[in-house]
């Protein structure tokens, strides 16, 4: 009997004692379907480095339960009890994936199972994602629905923009103004957070979120989004685009983004003047975070200074 089988056997015995036959069958079905759940990415951030493999599922140690409770405290007042955990050593800390359940007073259908992703660097544990483990037909667990993080737009406090979901803040540059987002036709599945227009009335910067909740999140990444964007630009009826040979990377407020850099010329432009359009993308939970910047040689430094001025704030739990 290997270590994983031993852990599962002990777990089933504990569940039988605590929850009875029904609870034991419920956990057994969950364990039998963990392979489907484990095939999904343990985290959805594009730039996570995963040099180490994941450990076998096992019962959590007391210090891991304490860490779990600390990370979950600000998310929900409801008490969840972790019963299985897998861990992974990465650069700068550890990834943890917990399976936890909340047993409410009432019938068996009030038992909720969640999958929680936590990053721990030795200081404060950081809650990364929470997934609701969804029962399928015949009591099998066949999929997950993301509960956290949920897309939330920021707010302007005077001339300061703050988004605690994304964890960014900045001061409005003196040469930009805030434009009304109602002037933008927003396609389904896209949520705009801000639109800044330069005093030259051409240079502009936008932040938007592509909501992936309705699709299969495993089929989307920052690179996927930028590749789709490239195809759309190639078919533009108004501009001719030239693309950088490869995607660039840039840190914005401590988070790494993939960058598609382009040079464009208006098709009716006889002078041959050109501009630049950059798309910054990062996968974050069930969304693609996208910064768009359109500028020219005269405002290039101003746009670069803006992105450098964006700083981190504590992300909302």
ChimeraX commands (.cxc) that place a marker at each C-alpha (Angstrom):
marker #1 position 0.00,0.00,0.00 radius 0.5
marker #1 position 1.63,3.27,-1.10 radius 0.5
marker #1 position 1.61,6.52,0.88 radius 0.5
marker #1 position -1.25,8.04,-1.13 radius 0.5
marker #1 position -3.43,4.94,-0.65 radius 0.5
marker #1 position -2.65,4.93,3.07 radius 0.5
marker #1 position -3.70,8.59,3.39 radius 0.5
marker #1 position -6.95,7.98,1.51 radius 0.5
marker #1 position -7.75,4.88,3.59 radius 0.5
marker #1 position -7.23,6.75,6.86 radius 0.5
marker #1 position -9.26,9.67,5.51 radius 0.5
marker #1 position -12.21,7.44,4.58 radius 0.5
marker #1 position -12.17,5.88,8.06 radius 0.5
marker #1 position -12.21,9.31,9.67 radius 0.5
marker #1 position -15.04,10.47,7.44 radius 0.5
marker #1 position -17.00,7.29,8.26 radius 0.5
marker #1 position -16.67,8.00,11.96 radius 0.5
marker #1 position -17.55,11.69,11.69 radius 0.5
marker #1 position -20.13,11.78,8.87 radius 0.5
marker #1 position -21.37,8.20,8.66 radius 0.5
marker #1 position -21.94,6.10,5.56 radius 0.5
marker #1 position -23.33,8.97,3.42 radius 0.5
marker #1 position -20.32,11.16,4.05 radius 0.5
marker #1 position -17.96,8.28,3.38 radius 0.5
marker #1 position -19.57,7.58,0.00 radius 0.5
marker #1 position -19.47,11.31,-0.81 radius 0.5
marker #1 position -15.71,11.57,-0.13 radius 0.5
marker #1 position -15.01,8.29,-1.93 radius 0.5
marker #1 position -16.70,9.64,-5.07 radius 0.5
marker #1 position -14.67,12.83,-4.80 radius 0.5
marker #1 position -11.39,10.95,-4.44 radius 0.5
marker #1 position -12.23,8.67,-7.38 radius 0.5
marker #1 position -12.65,11.74,-9.57 radius 0.5
marker #1 position -9.65,13.75,-8.39 radius 0.5
marker #1 position -7.71,12.80,-11.51 radius 0.5
marker #1 position -10.12,14.93,-13.57 radius 0.5
marker #1 position -9.68,17.86,-11.23 radius 0.5
marker #1 position -5.90,17.48,-11.06 radius 0.5
marker #1 position -5.67,17.66,-14.86 radius 0.5
marker #1 position -6.71,21.31,-14.62 radius 0.5
marker #1 position -3.98,23.90,-14.02 radius 0.5
marker #1 position -3.09,24.36,-10.37 radius 0.5
marker #1 position -2.87,28.06,-11.03 radius 0.5
marker #1 position -3.88,30.25,-13.97 radius 0.5
marker #1 position -1.22,32.93,-13.88 radius 0.5
marker #1 position 0.82,32.73,-17.07 radius 0.5
marker #1 position 4.18,33.49,-15.46 radius 0.5
marker #1 position 4.18,31.12,-12.51 radius 0.5
marker #1 position 7.37,29.08,-12.52 radius 0.5
marker #1 position 6.82,25.43,-11.66 radius 0.5
marker #1 position 10.18,23.66,-11.50 radius 0.5
marker #1 position 8.98,21.15,-8.88 radius 0.5
marker #1 position 6.31,18.52,-9.17 radius 0.5
marker #1 position 3.24,18.35,-6.98 radius 0.5
marker #1 position 3.21,16.07,-3.96 radius 0.5
marker #1 position 0.67,13.30,-3.51 radius 0.5
marker #1 position -2.65,14.26,-1.97 radius 0.5
marker #1 position -2.49,13.80,1.79 radius 0.5
marker #1 position -4.10,15.01,4.98 radius 0.5
marker #1 position -2.80,18.49,5.92 radius 0.5
marker #1 position -0.45,19.08,8.83 radius 0.5
marker #1 position -1.49,21.35,11.69 radius 0.5
marker #1 position 0.66,24.25,10.46 radius 0.5
marker #1 position -0.89,23.93,6.98 radius 0.5
marker #1 position -4.39,24.04,8.47 radius 0.5
marker #1 position -3.39,27.19,10.36 radius 0.5
marker #1 position -2.06,28.72,7.14 radius 0.5
marker #1 position -5.27,27.77,5.30 radius 0.5
marker #1 position -7.44,29.36,7.99 radius 0.5
marker #1 position -5.36,32.52,7.90 radius 0.5
marker #1 position -5.69,32.88,4.14 radius 0.5
marker #1 position -9.44,32.18,4.18 radius 0.5
marker #1 position -10.32,34.39,7.16 radius 0.5
marker #1 position -10.89,37.55,5.14 radius 0.5
marker #1 position -12.66,35.78,2.27 radius 0.5
marker #1 position -15.54,34.19,4.12 radius 0.5
marker #1 position -16.99,34.07,7.61 radius 0.5
marker #1 position -18.01,30.49,6.91 radius 0.5
marker #1 position -15.65,27.89,8.39 radius 0.5
marker #1 position -14.12,25.48,5.87 radius 0.5
marker #1 position -12.18,22.45,7.04 radius 0.5
marker #1 position -9.35,21.29,4.75 radius 0.5
marker #1 position -9.17,17.51,4.44 radius 0.5
marker #1 position -6.70,16.99,1.57 radius 0.5
marker #1 position -3.70,18.98,0.36 radius 0.5
marker #1 position -1.02,18.80,-2.33 radius 0.5
marker #1 position 2.04,21.04,-2.27 radius 0.5
marker #1 position 4.69,22.21,-4.68 radius 0.5
marker #1 position 8.01,24.00,-4.16 radius 0.5
marker #1 position 8.61,26.90,-6.55 radius 0.5
marker #1 position 10.99,29.83,-6.73 radius 0.5
marker #1 position 10.30,32.09,-3.77 radius 0.5
marker #1 position 7.93,29.85,-1.84 radius 0.5
marker #1 position 5.33,27.11,-2.01 radius 0.5
marker #1 position 2.07,26.46,-3.86 radius 0.5
marker #1 position -0.70,24.64,-1.99 radius 0.5
marker #1 position -3.92,23.17,-3.33 radius 0.5
marker #1 position -6.42,22.30,-0.61 radius 0.5
marker #1 position -9.70,20.43,-0.82 radius 0.5
marker #1 position -11.95,21.68,1.96 radius 0.5
marker #1 position -15.57,21.30,2.99 radius 0.5
marker #1 position -18.08,23.27,4.96 radius 0.5
marker #1 position -20.72,21.21,6.73 radius 0.5
marker #1 position -23.76,23.33,7.39 radius 0.5
marker #1 position -26.58,22.28,9.64 radius 0.5
marker #1 position -29.15,20.40,7.60 radius 0.5
marker #1 position -29.23,17.80,4.88 radius 0.5
marker #1 position -26.33,16.28,2.97 radius 0.5
marker #1 position -26.83,18.65,0.01 radius 0.5
marker #1 position -25.71,21.49,2.29 radius 0.5
marker #1 position -22.19,20.04,2.33 radius 0.5
marker #1 position -20.02,22.32,0.15 radius 0.5
marker #1 position -16.64,21.24,-1.26 radius 0.5
marker #1 position -14.15,23.79,-2.54 radius 0.5
marker #1 position -10.65,23.73,-4.02 radius 0.5
marker #1 position -8.36,26.48,-2.71 radius 0.5
marker #1 position -5.02,27.62,-4.16 radius 0.5
marker #1 position -2.64,29.38,-1.75 radius 0.5
marker #1 position 0.88,30.74,-2.26 radius 0.5
marker #1 position 3.10,30.91,0.84 radius 0.5
marker #1 position 6.49,32.61,0.90 radius 0.5
marker #1 position 7.14,32.27,4.63 radius 0.5
marker #1 position 5.25,35.40,5.62 radius 0.5
marker #1 position 1.54,35.99,5.03 radius 0.5
marker #1 position -0.21,33.27,2.98 radius 0.5
marker #1 position -1.72,34.69,-0.23 radius 0.5
marker #1 position -5.12,33.45,-1.35 radius 0.5
marker #1 position -4.86,32.97,-5.12 radius 0.5
marker #1 position -8.01,31.15,-6.25 radius 0.5
marker #1 position -11.10,29.41,-4.91 radius 0.5
marker #1 position -13.05,26.93,-7.00 radius 0.5
marker #1 position -16.41,25.38,-6.18 radius 0.5
marker #1 position -16.14,21.66,-6.89 radius 0.5
marker #1 position -19.29,20.90,-8.85 radius 0.5
marker #1 position -21.12,17.56,-8.50 radius 0.5
marker #1 position -22.03,15.98,-11.83 radius 0.5
marker #1 position -24.32,13.12,-12.74 radius 0.5
marker #1 position -24.50,10.04,-10.48 radius 0.5
marker #1 position -22.76,11.88,-7.69 radius 0.5
marker #1 position -19.47,12.21,-9.57 radius 0.5
marker #1 position -17.41,15.40,-9.32 radius 0.5
marker #1 position -16.86,16.53,-12.87 radius 0.5
marker #1 position -15.84,20.16,-12.88 radius 0.5
marker #1 position -15.20,23.42,-11.06 radius 0.5
marker #1 position -16.55,26.96,-11.04 radius 0.5
marker #1 position -14.31,29.83,-9.97 radius 0.5
marker #1 position -15.52,31.72,-6.89 radius 0.5
marker #1 position -12.49,33.99,-6.39 radius 0.5
marker #1 position -11.15,36.27,-7.75 radius 0.5
marker #1 position -14.21,37.89,-9.37 radius 0.5
marker #1 position -13.71,40.77,-11.81 radius 0.5
marker #1 position -14.12,44.11,-10.04 radius 0.5
marker #1 position -13.56,47.54,-11.59 radius 0.5
marker #1 position -11.63,50.26,-9.80 radius 0.5
marker #1 position -12.64,53.73,-8.69 radius 0.5
marker #1 position -11.36,57.29,-8.91 radius 0.5
marker #1 position -10.71,59.09,-5.63 radius 0.5
marker #1 position -10.02,62.60,-6.84 radius 0.5
marker #1 position -7.14,62.19,-9.28 radius 0.5
marker #1 position -6.10,58.81,-7.85 radius 0.5
marker #1 position -7.22,55.55,-9.45 radius 0.5
marker #1 position -7.43,52.47,-7.18 radius 0.5
marker #1 position -8.38,48.89,-8.02 radius 0.5
marker #1 position -7.93,46.63,-5.00 radius 0.5
marker #1 position -9.04,43.53,-6.92 radius 0.5
marker #1 position -6.17,43.92,-9.39 radius 0.5
marker #1 position -3.93,45.54,-6.77 radius 0.5
marker #1 position -2.95,48.71,-8.67 radius 0.5
marker #1 position -3.06,52.46,-8.13 radius 0.5
marker #1 position -1.74,55.56,-9.91 radius 0.5
marker #1 position -2.10,59.33,-10.07 radius 0.5
marker #1 position -3.66,60.78,-13.21 radius 0.5
marker #1 position -0.81,62.29,-15.26 radius 0.5
marker #1 position -1.07,66.03,-15.85 radius 0.5
marker #1 position -1.13,65.61,-19.64 radius 0.5
marker #1 position -4.03,63.08,-19.62 radius 0.5
marker #1 position -7.74,63.34,-18.88 radius 0.5
marker #1 position -10.27,60.68,-17.88 radius 0.5
marker #1 position -12.80,59.92,-20.59 radius 0.5
marker #1 position -16.34,58.62,-20.14 radius 0.5
marker #1 position -16.48,54.86,-20.70 radius 0.5
marker #1 position -20.07,55.14,-21.93 radius 0.5
marker #1 position -18.62,56.55,-25.16 radius 0.5
marker #1 position -17.05,53.14,-25.87 radius 0.5
marker #1 position -19.06,50.32,-27.38 radius 0.5
marker #1 position -18.20,47.45,-25.07 radius 0.5
marker #1 position -18.48,43.98,-26.67 radius 0.5
marker #1 position -20.01,41.15,-24.64 radius 0.5
marker #1 position -17.49,39.57,-22.29 radius 0.5
marker #1 position -15.33,42.71,-22.05 radius 0.5
marker #1 position -15.34,45.04,-19.06 radius 0.5
marker #1 position -13.60,48.42,-19.34 radius 0.5
marker #1 position -12.06,49.96,-16.22 radius 0.5
marker #1 position -10.62,53.27,-17.44 radius 0.5
marker #1 position -9.88,55.27,-20.56 radius 0.5
marker #1 position -7.26,58.03,-20.56 radius 0.5
marker #1 position -6.86,60.54,-23.40 radius 0.5
marker #1 position -3.73,62.62,-23.90 radius 0.5
marker #1 position -3.92,66.35,-24.51 radius 0.5
marker #1 position -2.87,65.71,-28.14 radius 0.5
marker #1 position -6.34,64.07,-28.54 radius 0.5
marker #1 position -4.78,61.02,-30.22 radius 0.5
marker #1 position -2.72,59.19,-27.63 radius 0.5
marker #1 position -4.86,57.07,-25.33 radius 0.5
marker #1 position -4.57,54.28,-22.79 radius 0.5
marker #1 position -7.25,51.80,-21.73 radius 0.5
marker #1 position -7.59,49.04,-19.15 radius 0.5
marker #1 position -10.10,46.27,-19.80 radius 0.5
marker #1 position -10.87,42.75,-18.66 radius 0.5
marker #1 position -11.84,39.84,-20.90 radius 0.5
marker #1 position -14.21,37.65,-18.90 radius 0.5
marker #1 position -13.49,33.96,-19.52 radius 0.5
marker #1 position -16.10,32.63,-17.12 radius 0.5
marker #1 position -18.43,31.54,-19.90 radius 0.5
marker #1 position -15.73,29.57,-21.72 radius 0.5
marker #1 position -13.22,26.88,-20.85 radius 0.5
marker #1 position -10.47,28.76,-18.95 radius 0.5
marker #1 position -7.86,26.12,-19.82 radius 0.5
marker #1 position -8.09,27.15,-23.48 radius 0.5
marker #1 position -7.12,30.76,-22.89 radius 0.5
marker #1 position -3.88,32.46,-21.95 radius 0.5
marker #1 position -2.33,35.88,-22.40 radius 0.5
marker #1 position -0.51,34.56,-25.46 radius 0.5
marker #1 position -3.77,33.20,-26.88 radius 0.5
marker #1 position -5.45,36.57,-26.46 radius 0.5
marker #1 position -2.59,38.46,-28.11 radius 0.5
marker #1 position -2.52,36.00,-31.01 radius 0.5
marker #1 position -6.25,36.59,-31.58 radius 0.5
marker #1 position -5.66,40.34,-31.37 radius 0.5
marker #1 position -2.89,40.07,-33.96 radius 0.5
marker #1 position -5.24,38.33,-36.38 radius 0.5
marker #1 position -7.87,41.02,-35.92 radius 0.5
marker #1 position -5.36,43.80,-36.56 radius 0.5
marker #1 position -4.09,42.08,-39.70 radius 0.5
marker #1 position -7.62,42.33,-41.09 radius 0.5
marker #1 position -8.10,45.99,-40.17 radius 0.5
marker #1 position -9.79,47.94,-43.01 radius 0.5
marker #1 position -8.32,51.28,-41.85 radius 0.5
marker #1 position -4.71,50.61,-40.87 radius 0.5
marker #1 position -1.70,48.60,-41.98 radius 0.5
marker #1 position 0.09,46.96,-39.03 radius 0.5
marker #1 position 3.63,45.68,-38.65 radius 0.5
marker #1 position 4.30,43.37,-35.70 radius 0.5
marker #1 position 7.37,42.82,-33.54 radius 0.5
marker #1 position 9.01,39.45,-34.23 radius 0.5
marker #1 position 8.24,38.13,-30.76 radius 0.5
marker #1 position 6.20,39.06,-27.70 radius 0.5
marker #1 position 7.85,41.35,-25.20 radius 0.5
marker #1 position 7.44,41.28,-21.41 radius 0.5
marker #1 position 6.99,44.06,-18.89 radius 0.5
marker #1 position 6.28,44.29,-15.18 radius 0.5
marker #1 position 3.40,46.55,-14.18 radius 0.5
marker #1 position 2.86,46.98,-10.45 radius 0.5
marker #1 position 4.89,43.88,-9.75 radius 0.5
marker #1 position 2.96,41.65,-12.18 radius 0.5
marker #1 position 4.45,40.37,-15.43 radius 0.5
marker #1 position 2.57,41.03,-18.68 radius 0.5
marker #1 position 3.13,39.73,-22.19 radius 0.5
marker #1 position 3.31,42.58,-24.69 radius 0.5
marker #1 position 2.36,42.68,-28.38 radius 0.5
marker #1 position 4.08,45.71,-29.94 radius 0.5
marker #1 position 2.93,47.02,-33.30 radius 0.5
marker #1 position 3.59,49.89,-35.67 radius 0.5
marker #1 position 0.70,51.12,-37.78 radius 0.5
marker #1 position 0.07,53.47,-40.70 radius 0.5
marker #1 position -3.36,54.81,-41.61 radius 0.5
marker #1 position -4.27,53.58,-45.08 radius 0.5
marker #1 position -5.43,57.07,-46.14 radius 0.5
marker #1 position -2.28,58.71,-44.75 radius 0.5
marker #1 position -0.34,60.14,-47.70 radius 0.5
marker #1 position 2.51,61.51,-45.57 radius 0.5
marker #1 position 3.62,58.11,-44.34 radius 0.5
marker #1 position 3.39,59.12,-40.68 radius 0.5
marker #1 position 2.96,56.19,-38.35 radius 0.5
marker #1 position 2.03,55.42,-34.78 radius 0.5
marker #1 position 2.41,52.65,-32.24 radius 0.5
marker #1 position -0.10,50.36,-30.57 radius 0.5
marker #1 position 0.86,48.09,-27.69 radius 0.5
marker #1 position -1.26,45.43,-26.05 radius 0.5
marker #1 position -0.30,44.20,-22.58 radius 0.5
marker #1 position -1.98,40.98,-21.41 radius 0.5
marker #1 position -1.90,38.80,-18.31 radius 0.5
marker #1 position -4.05,35.88,-17.23 radius 0.5
marker #1 position -5.58,36.52,-13.81 radius 0.5
marker #1 position -8.12,34.04,-12.50 radius 0.5
marker #1 position -10.93,33.74,-15.01 radius 0.5
marker #1 position -9.99,36.94,-16.83 radius 0.5
marker #1 position -7.38,38.35,-19.18 radius 0.5
marker #1 position -6.12,41.70,-17.92 radius 0.5
marker #1 position -5.45,43.98,-20.91 radius 0.5
marker #1 position -3.79,47.39,-21.14 radius 0.5
marker #1 position -4.00,49.05,-24.57 radius 0.5
marker #1 position -1.83,52.03,-25.51 radius 0.5
marker #1 position -1.88,54.04,-28.76 radius 0.5
marker #1 position 0.79,56.73,-29.16 radius 0.5
marker #1 position 3.36,58.31,-31.47 radius 0.5
marker #1 position 6.99,59.39,-31.25 radius 0.5
marker #1 position 6.06,62.63,-29.46 radius 0.5
marker #1 position 4.15,60.89,-26.66 radius 0.5
marker #1 position 6.15,57.67,-26.37 radius 0.5
marker #1 position 7.99,58.85,-23.24 radius 0.5
marker #1 position 4.77,60.04,-21.64 radius 0.5
marker #1 position 3.12,56.63,-22.11 radius 0.5
marker #1 position 6.18,54.82,-20.79 radius 0.5
marker #1 position 6.24,57.11,-17.73 radius 0.5
marker #1 position 2.58,56.32,-17.08 radius 0.5
marker #1 position 3.13,52.56,-16.95 radius 0.5
marker #1 position 6.16,53.07,-14.72 radius 0.5
marker #1 position 4.04,55.15,-12.32 radius 0.5
marker #1 position 1.51,52.36,-11.65 radius 0.5
marker #1 position 2.19,50.93,-8.21 radius 0.5
marker #1 position 0.89,48.09,-6.07 radius 0.5
marker #1 position -1.79,48.24,-3.41 radius 0.5
marker #1 position -2.93,45.39,-1.18 radius 0.5
marker #1 position -5.27,43.17,-3.14 radius 0.5
marker #1 position -8.72,42.72,-1.67 radius 0.5
marker #1 position -9.29,39.35,-0.05 radius 0.5
marker link #1:1,2 radius 0.2
marker link #1:2,3 radius 0.2
marker link #1:3,4 radius 0.2
marker link #1:4,5 radius 0.2
marker link #1:5,6 radius 0.2
marker link #1:6,7 radius 0.2
marker link #1:7,8 radius 0.2
marker link #1:8,9 radius 0.2
marker link #1:9,10 radius 0.2
marker link #1:10,11 radius 0.2
marker link #1:11,12 radius 0.2
marker link #1:12,13 radius 0.2
marker link #1:13,14 radius 0.2
marker link #1:14,15 radius 0.2
marker link #1:15,16 radius 0.2
marker link #1:16,17 radius 0.2
marker link #1:17,18 radius 0.2
marker link #1:18,19 radius 0.2
marker link #1:19,20 radius 0.2
marker link #1:20,21 radius 0.2
marker link #1:21,22 radius 0.2
marker link #1:22,23 radius 0.2
marker link #1:23,24 radius 0.2
marker link #1:24,25 radius 0.2
marker link #1:25,26 radius 0.2
marker link #1:26,27 radius 0.2
marker link #1:27,28 radius 0.2
marker link #1:28,29 radius 0.2
marker link #1:29,30 radius 0.2
marker link #1:30,31 radius 0.2
marker link #1:31,32 radius 0.2
marker link #1:32,33 radius 0.2
marker link #1:33,34 radius 0.2
marker link #1:34,35 radius 0.2
marker link #1:35,36 radius 0.2
marker link #1:36,37 radius 0.2
marker link #1:37,38 radius 0.2
marker link #1:38,39 radius 0.2
marker link #1:39,40 radius 0.2
marker link #1:40,41 radius 0.2
marker link #1:41,42 radius 0.2
marker link #1:42,43 radius 0.2
marker link #1:43,44 radius 0.2
marker link #1:44,45 radius 0.2
marker link #1:45,46 radius 0.2
marker link #1:46,47 radius 0.2
marker link #1:47,48 radius 0.2
marker link #1:48,49 radius 0.2
marker link #1:49,50 radius 0.2
marker link #1:50,51 radius 0.2
marker link #1:51,52 radius 0.2
marker link #1:52,53 radius 0.2
marker link #1:53,54 radius 0.2
marker link #1:54,55 radius 0.2
marker link #1:55,56 radius 0.2
marker link #1:56,57 radius 0.2
marker link #1:57,58 radius 0.2
marker link #1:58,59 radius 0.2
marker link #1:59,60 radius 0.2
marker link #1:60,61 radius 0.2
marker link #1:61,62 radius 0.2
marker link #1:62,63 radius 0.2
marker link #1:63,64 radius 0.2
marker link #1:64,65 radius 0.2
marker link #1:65,66 radius 0.2
marker link #1:66,67 radius 0.2
marker link #1:67,68 radius 0.2
marker link #1:68,69 radius 0.2
marker link #1:69,70 radius 0.2
marker link #1:70,71 radius 0.2
marker link #1:71,72 radius 0.2
marker link #1:72,73 radius 0.2
marker link #1:73,74 radius 0.2
marker link #1:74,75 radius 0.2
marker link #1:75,76 radius 0.2
marker link #1:76,77 radius 0.2
marker link #1:77,78 radius 0.2
marker link #1:78,79 radius 0.2
marker link #1:79,80 radius 0.2
marker link #1:80,81 radius 0.2
marker link #1:81,82 radius 0.2
marker link #1:82,83 radius 0.2
marker link #1:83,84 radius 0.2
marker link #1:84,85 radius 0.2
marker link #1:85,86 radius 0.2
marker link #1:86,87 radius 0.2
marker link #1:87,88 radius 0.2
marker link #1:88,89 radius 0.2
marker link #1:89,90 radius 0.2
marker link #1:90,91 radius 0.2
marker link #1:91,92 radius 0.2
marker link #1:92,93 radius 0.2
marker link #1:93,94 radius 0.2
marker link #1:94,95 radius 0.2
marker link #1:95,96 radius 0.2
marker link #1:96,97 radius 0.2
marker link #1:97,98 radius 0.2
marker link #1:98,99 radius 0.2
marker link #1:99,100 radius 0.2
marker link #1:100,101 radius 0.2
marker link #1:101,102 radius 0.2
marker link #1:102,103 radius 0.2
marker link #1:103,104 radius 0.2
marker link #1:104,105 radius 0.2
marker link #1:105,106 radius 0.2
marker link #1:106,107 radius 0.2
marker link #1:107,108 radius 0.2
marker link #1:108,109 radius 0.2
marker link #1:109,110 radius 0.2
marker link #1:110,111 radius 0.2
marker link #1:111,112 radius 0.2
marker link #1:112,113 radius 0.2
marker link #1:113,114 radius 0.2
marker link #1:114,115 radius 0.2
marker link #1:115,116 radius 0.2
marker link #1:116,117 radius 0.2
marker link #1:117,118 radius 0.2
marker link #1:118,119 radius 0.2
marker link #1:119,120 radius 0.2
marker link #1:120,121 radius 0.2
marker link #1:121,122 radius 0.2
marker link #1:122,123 radius 0.2
marker link #1:123,124 radius 0.2
marker link #1:124,125 radius 0.2
marker link #1:125,126 radius 0.2
marker link #1:126,127 radius 0.2
marker link #1:127,128 radius 0.2
marker link #1:128,129 radius 0.2
marker link #1:129,130 radius 0.2
marker link #1:130,131 radius 0.2
marker link #1:131,132 radius 0.2
marker link #1:132,133 radius 0.2
marker link #1:133,134 radius 0.2
marker link #1:134,135 radius 0.2
marker link #1:135,136 radius 0.2
marker link #1:136,137 radius 0.2
marker link #1:137,138 radius 0.2
marker link #1:138,139 radius 0.2
marker link #1:139,140 radius 0.2
marker link #1:140,141 radius 0.2
marker link #1:141,142 radius 0.2
marker link #1:142,143 radius 0.2
marker link #1:143,144 radius 0.2
marker link #1:144,145 radius 0.2
marker link #1:145,146 radius 0.2
marker link #1:146,147 radius 0.2
marker link #1:147,148 radius 0.2
marker link #1:148,149 radius 0.2
marker link #1:149,150 radius 0.2
marker link #1:150,151 radius 0.2
marker link #1:151,152 radius 0.2
marker link #1:152,153 radius 0.2
marker link #1:153,154 radius 0.2
marker link #1:154,155 radius 0.2
marker link #1:155,156 radius 0.2
marker link #1:156,157 radius 0.2
marker link #1:157,158 radius 0.2
marker link #1:158,159 radius 0.2
marker link #1:159,160 radius 0.2
marker link #1:160,161 radius 0.2
marker link #1:161,162 radius 0.2
marker link #1:162,163 radius 0.2
marker link #1:163,164 radius 0.2
marker link #1:164,165 radius 0.2
marker link #1:165,166 radius 0.2
marker link #1:166,167 radius 0.2
marker link #1:167,168 radius 0.2
marker link #1:168,169 radius 0.2
marker link #1:169,170 radius 0.2
marker link #1:170,171 radius 0.2
marker link #1:171,172 radius 0.2
marker link #1:172,173 radius 0.2
marker link #1:173,174 radius 0.2
marker link #1:174,175 radius 0.2
marker link #1:175,176 radius 0.2
marker link #1:176,177 radius 0.2
marker link #1:177,178 radius 0.2
marker link #1:178,179 radius 0.2
marker link #1:179,180 radius 0.2
marker link #1:180,181 radius 0.2
marker link #1:181,182 radius 0.2
marker link #1:182,183 radius 0.2
marker link #1:183,184 radius 0.2
marker link #1:184,185 radius 0.2
marker link #1:185,186 radius 0.2
marker link #1:186,187 radius 0.2
marker link #1:187,188 radius 0.2
marker link #1:188,189 radius 0.2
marker link #1:189,190 radius 0.2
marker link #1:190,191 radius 0.2
marker link #1:191,192 radius 0.2
marker link #1:192,193 radius 0.2
marker link #1:193,194 radius 0.2
marker link #1:194,195 radius 0.2
marker link #1:195,196 radius 0.2
marker link #1:196,197 radius 0.2
marker link #1:197,198 radius 0.2
marker link #1:198,199 radius 0.2
marker link #1:199,200 radius 0.2
marker link #1:200,201 radius 0.2
marker link #1:201,202 radius 0.2
marker link #1:202,203 radius 0.2
marker link #1:203,204 radius 0.2
marker link #1:204,205 radius 0.2
marker link #1:205,206 radius 0.2
marker link #1:206,207 radius 0.2
marker link #1:207,208 radius 0.2
marker link #1:208,209 radius 0.2
marker link #1:209,210 radius 0.2
marker link #1:210,211 radius 0.2
marker link #1:211,212 radius 0.2
marker link #1:212,213 radius 0.2
marker link #1:213,214 radius 0.2
marker link #1:214,215 radius 0.2
marker link #1:215,216 radius 0.2
marker link #1:216,217 radius 0.2
marker link #1:217,218 radius 0.2
marker link #1:218,219 radius 0.2
marker link #1:219,220 radius 0.2
marker link #1:220,221 radius 0.2
marker link #1:221,222 radius 0.2
marker link #1:222,223 radius 0.2
marker link #1:223,224 radius 0.2
marker link #1:224,225 radius 0.2
marker link #1:225,226 radius 0.2
marker link #1:226,227 radius 0.2
marker link #1:227,228 radius 0.2
marker link #1:228,229 radius 0.2
marker link #1:229,230 radius 0.2
marker link #1:230,231 radius 0.2
marker link #1:231,232 radius 0.2
marker link #1:232,233 radius 0.2
marker link #1:233,234 radius 0.2
marker link #1:234,235 radius 0.2
marker link #1:235,236 radius 0.2
marker link #1:236,237 radius 0.2
marker link #1:237,238 radius 0.2
marker link #1:238,239 radius 0.2
marker link #1:239,240 radius 0.2
marker link #1:240,241 radius 0.2
marker link #1:241,242 radius 0.2
marker link #1:242,243 radius 0.2
marker link #1:243,244 radius 0.2
marker link #1:244,245 radius 0.2
marker link #1:245,246 radius 0.2
marker link #1:246,247 radius 0.2
marker link #1:247,248 radius 0.2
marker link #1:248,249 radius 0.2
marker link #1:249,250 radius 0.2
marker link #1:250,251 radius 0.2
marker link #1:251,252 radius 0.2
marker link #1:252,253 radius 0.2
marker link #1:253,254 radius 0.2
marker link #1:254,255 radius 0.2
marker link #1:255,256 radius 0.2
marker link #1:256,257 radius 0.2
marker link #1:257,258 radius 0.2
marker link #1:258,259 radius 0.2
marker link #1:259,260 radius 0.2
marker link #1:260,261 radius 0.2
marker link #1:261,262 radius 0.2
marker link #1:262,263 radius 0.2
marker link #1:263,264 radius 0.2
marker link #1:264,265 radius 0.2
marker link #1:265,266 radius 0.2
marker link #1:266,267 radius 0.2
marker link #1:267,268 radius 0.2
marker link #1:268,269 radius 0.2
marker link #1:269,270 radius 0.2
marker link #1:270,271 radius 0.2
marker link #1:271,272 radius 0.2
marker link #1:272,273 radius 0.2
marker link #1:273,274 radius 0.2
marker link #1:274,275 radius 0.2
marker link #1:275,276 radius 0.2
marker link #1:276,277 radius 0.2
marker link #1:277,278 radius 0.2
marker link #1:278,279 radius 0.2
marker link #1:279,280 radius 0.2
marker link #1:280,281 radius 0.2
marker link #1:281,282 radius 0.2
marker link #1:282,283 radius 0.2
marker link #1:283,284 radius 0.2
marker link #1:284,285 radius 0.2
marker link #1:285,286 radius 0.2
marker link #1:286,287 radius 0.2
marker link #1:287,288 radius 0.2
marker link #1:288,289 radius 0.2
marker link #1:289,290 radius 0.2
marker link #1:290,291 radius 0.2
marker link #1:291,292 radius 0.2
marker link #1:292,293 radius 0.2
marker link #1:293,294 radius 0.2
marker link #1:294,295 radius 0.2
marker link #1:295,296 radius 0.2
marker link #1:296,297 radius 0.2
marker link #1:297,298 radius 0.2
marker link #1:298,299 radius 0.2
marker link #1:299,300 radius 0.2
marker link #1:300,301 radius 0.2
marker link #1:301,302 radius 0.2
marker link #1:302,303 radius 0.2
marker link #1:303,304 radius 0.2
marker link #1:304,305 radius 0.2
marker link #1:305,306 radius 0.2
marker link #1:306,307 radius 0.2
marker link #1:307,308 radius 0.2
marker link #1:308,309 radius 0.2
marker link #1:309,310 radius 0.2
marker link #1:310,311 radius 0.2
marker link #1:311,312 radius 0.2
marker link #1:312,313 radius 0.2
marker link #1:313,314 radius 0.2
marker link #1:314,315 radius 0.2
marker link #1:315,316 radius 0.2
marker link #1:316,317 radius 0.2
view
